[in-house]
Amino acid sequence: MKQEADQTQRLYLDGRLNVAQFKDIFQPLDARKPQIEEEIPRIEAEADLLKVNGLTTEHIMAEANALHTRWPKMTSEGKRGMVELLVKTITVGKDDIHLSLY
C-alpha cells in the first residue's frame, strides 16, 4: 500500500496526474490505511497462536513417541502412574472399553 501511495505521489509530483486524479487514487488508499493498521494486531495474534499450536503438537508427538519407546522398559507401577496421569475415566462396557483422556 505504501508503495502504491508513493507511486501516486511521484506521478503527481512529475505532473502526470492533476489534483483531481491524485485525489481519486490517493484518498481510497489513505482511507484504507487505518483499517489495515487496526487489523495488524489481530492477524499477528492469529499467526502467533498457529505457531504455538504447531509447537505444542510437535512437542506432544515427540513425548508420545518417547513414551512408546520407554513403555516396554517401564515397571508396572510406572505404567500405572502414567495411565493415571493421562486417563480421566475408564468405562468398561459389555463389548467395549471407553477411555476419557485429560
PyMOL commands that set and color helices and strands:
alter all, ss='L'
color gray80, all
select helices_A, chain A and resi 2-13+19-73+76-86
alter helices_A, ss='H'
color red, helices_A
select strands_A, chain A and resi 87-92+97-101
alter strands_A, ss='S'
color yellow, strands_A
deselect
rebuild
show_as cartoon
